[in-house]
Every structure is written in C-alpha cells, then in structure tokens.
Amino acid sequence: MASTRAHADRTELLKNAGVVTTAIDGVMELSKGHRKSGLLLLGAAALSSRIPGLGTAASVLLRAYRRLR
C-alpha cells in the first residue's frame, strides 16, 4: 500500500515539475523578446496540468524547430 502511494506522489511531483519548467522556459523566452514562443510555452504549461507531457513536448518541438531552421 505504501509503495502505491509513493509512486503516486512521485508521479504528481514529476507532473508539477514539468509544468514549472515549461513555465520558466516561457518566461525566459519572453525576457529574450520572443513573444510568440514565450506565450506558446506559457499556454502549454497551463494546459500541461490537464494533459501531462504537453509542456515538455512543446518545449522540445520548439527547440528542434529552432535548431533545424
């Protein structure tokens, strides 16, 4: 029983960490003057609380797009 609870706690912690890191990425983009990508990442962070992994996917895709551009 305790291991199931610990697993759920770790899952929630990782979910919250993904939201926070995506929000930080969005704020950093805004501070660099990249308004569209900053707003995209902040929106993805907000939605990531409902759809796990969305913020991380948005961040990775944005970085890949910039590298290939």
N, C-alpha and C positions, 0 to 999 in steps of 0.2 A: 504494500500500500504506500509506503513512504517513497519507494523508488518511482512510482507513478506520479506522485505529487512533485517530486524533484524534477522529473522530466517535464512536467507541465510548466513548472517555474522557469526552467531553462529555456523552454520554447517561447514563453512570454518575454523573457529578458532579451532573447535574440530578435524577436519581432520588434520590441521597443528600440533596440539598438539600431536596427535597420531604418526605422522612421527618423530617429535622431540624426544619424549620419547623413541621410539624404537631405534632411532639412539644413544641416550645416553646409553641405555641398551647395544647396540652393542659395543660401545667404552669401557664401563665398563668391558664387557666380555673379550675384547682384553687386557685390562690392567691387568686382572687377569690371563692371559695366556691361555685363552680358545679361541684359534684361530678360530676353525670351527664354534662355536656358535656365536662368535662375527661377523664373516663375514656373517653368515646366517642372523643375526639380521640387520646388515647394508644393506644387499641386500633387506631384507623385508621392511626396512624403505624407501629405494629408490623406490621400487615398490608400496608402500603404497600410494604414491602421485597419482598413477593411479588407484589403486584398494583399495578403503577405507576399513580399518579394517584388512588388510593383516598383517601389522606390529604387531598389537595387538594380532592377532591370533597366529602369530609365537612366540611371547614372552610368551603367556600363555601356548602354547603347549610345549615350551622348558622348562618352569618351571615345568609343570606337568610331563614331561619325567624325569627330574632330581629327582623329589620327589618320583616317583614310581620306580626308578632304584635302 
